[in-house]
Amino acid sequence: MKTRITELFDIKHPIIQGGMHFVGLAELASAVSNAGGLGLITGLTQRTPGDLSAEIARCRAMTDQPFGVNLTFLPSVNPPDYPGYIQAILDGGVKIVETAGNNPQKWLPALKEAGVKVIHKCTSVRHSLKAEAIGCDAVSVDGFECGGHPGEDDVPNFILLPRAAEELKIPFVASGGMADARSLIAAMALGADGMNMGTRFMATVEAPIHDNVKQALVAASELDTRLVMRPLRNTERVLVNAGVERLLEKERTLGAAMKFEDIIAEVAGVYPAIMQRGEMDAGAWSCGMVAGLIRDIPTCRELIDRIMAEAQVLIRQRLEGMLAD
Ligand SMILES: Cc1cc2nc3c(=O)[nH]c(=O)nc-3n(C[C@H](O)[C@H](O)[C@H](O)COP(=O)(O)O)c2cc1C
């Protein structure tokens, strides 16, 4: 397939692996890129810019295909060393960056000057338009279904994607709820030039996470995610577990008075416990409703090849077959 996204990033297939904390390491990013998609290393999972440089080098040793780095800009009391991470990206010769969270405007001049293509993840049309106005090359439009932070507007992709298509001039990929060829073709019908998958890529052979997590995704249904932290206006979609039930109970009892400190036990340090040690009740970790569509743990190449083969069948047989003569 040739789309504005495959052209922009010089990739074979219009499929991106979104940044994922403690999941987006070199093993996964290189496997996705080797399979013809765009793999992304998650910048902030690396504790220092020096660690990110080493991870970029490790990824480069595993693939000669384009890959990128995700940089997430979160509100924080002690912000990470963003200038250092940007320098590591530039020094590592990475040419694609996925930004997410706050407006990346401050960091764009350095990236653009070095010829880096920037795709910003947005959960609304107004933020997507802002990304276009400040010079981003593309947008990842993240619907309400998505794993992670869906924002506070709660607009699902069946509305959000065509709305984005009505307004945006730069290309965008559909993100949130994407799992297979049906997702890809539907997203393209709604105006996207490709798709971004998070949760689906966790259930792959190469995802460098504990097998308990992969099995939990296969076992989960579309009813098993919950929205947490809404009272803090930092809503996150997570897979339900005992830690998440505790967190939701605190939200119910504390109500609008809840502060971040009240839920620290259920959110801090959870990612290493879940992803590395497989302690499935440790607390809140991002997971999309798309878990209900995950039934196996293929390699990234098997997954992407299957999507692209089934996409052809969908277009040539199912859709064309519906056209009356
Ligand atoms: C475990 C996990 C961790 C994530 N961590 C990040 C992150 O650190 N930064 C970010 O921009 N997005 C993060 N995301 C969001 C994904 O990049 C992607 O936008 C989202 O998963 C798309 O929805 P889907 O899960 O339905 O495919 C994370 C998602 C998951 C499932």
The ligand as a MOL file (V3000), in Angstrom:
LIG
                    3D

  0  0  0     0  0            999 V3000
M  V30 BEGIN CTAB
M  V30 COUNTS 31 33 0 0 0
M  V30 BEGIN ATOM
M  V30 1 C 0.9750 -0.2310 28.0800 0
M  V30 2 C 0.8490 1.0510 27.3090 0
M  V30 3 C 1.7180 2.0870 27.5850 0
M  V30 4 C 1.6210 3.2920 26.8780 0
M  V30 5 N 2.5490 4.2850 27.1220 0
M  V30 6 C 2.5200 5.4070 26.3620 0
M  V30 7 C 3.5250 6.4040 26.5160 0
M  V30 8 O 4.4320 6.2800 27.3530 0
M  V30 9 N 3.4630 7.4980 25.7290 0
M  V30 10 C 2.4710 7.6540 24.7890 0
M  V30 11 O 2.4810 8.6470 24.0780 0
M  V30 12 N 1.4980 6.7390 24.6240 0
M  V30 13 C 1.5160 5.6160 25.3780 0
M  V30 14 N 0.5510 4.6470 25.1770 0
M  V30 15 C -0.5050 4.8580 24.1270 0
M  V30 16 C -0.1270 4.1880 22.8010 0
M  V30 17 O 1.0020 4.7610 22.2140 0
M  V30 18 C -1.2780 4.2730 21.7910 0
M  V30 19 O -1.5890 5.6180 21.5360 0
M  V30 20 C -2.5160 3.5460 22.2640 0
M  V30 21 O -2.1670 2.3210 22.8490 0
M  V30 22 C -3.4820 3.3130 21.1040 0
M  V30 23 O -4.6140 2.6320 21.5250 0
M  V30 24 P -4.7620 1.0170 21.4540 0
M  V30 25 O -4.1040 0.5100 22.6850 0
M  V30 26 O -6.2200 0.8120 21.4130 0
M  V30 27 O -4.0500 0.5440 20.2220 0
M  V30 28 C 0.6020 3.4600 25.8930 0
M  V30 29 C -0.2810 2.4060 25.6490 0
M  V30 30 C -0.1820 1.2120 26.3250 0
M  V30 31 C -1.1450 0.1140 26.0210 0
M  V30 END ATOM
M  V30 BEGIN BOND
M  V30 1 1 1 2
M  V30 2 1 2 3
M  V30 3 2 2 30
M  V30 4 2 3 4
M  V30 5 1 4 5
M  V30 6 1 4 28
M  V30 7 2 5 6
M  V30 8 1 6 7
M  V30 9 1 6 13
M  V30 10 2 7 8
M  V30 11 1 7 9
M  V30 12 1 9 10
M  V30 13 2 10 11
M  V30 14 1 10 12
M  V30 15 2 12 13
M  V30 16 1 13 14
M  V30 17 1 14 15
M  V30 18 1 14 28
M  V30 19 1 15 16
M  V30 20 1 16 17
M  V30 21 1 16 18
M  V30 22 1 18 19
M  V30 23 1 18 20
M  V30 24 1 20 21
M  V30 25 1 20 22
M  V30 26 1 22 23
M  V30 27 1 23 24
M  V30 28 2 24 25
M  V30 29 1 24 26
M  V30 30 1 24 27
M  V30 31 2 28 29
M  V30 32 1 29 30
M  V30 33 1 30 31
M  V30 END BOND
M  V30 END CTAB
M  END
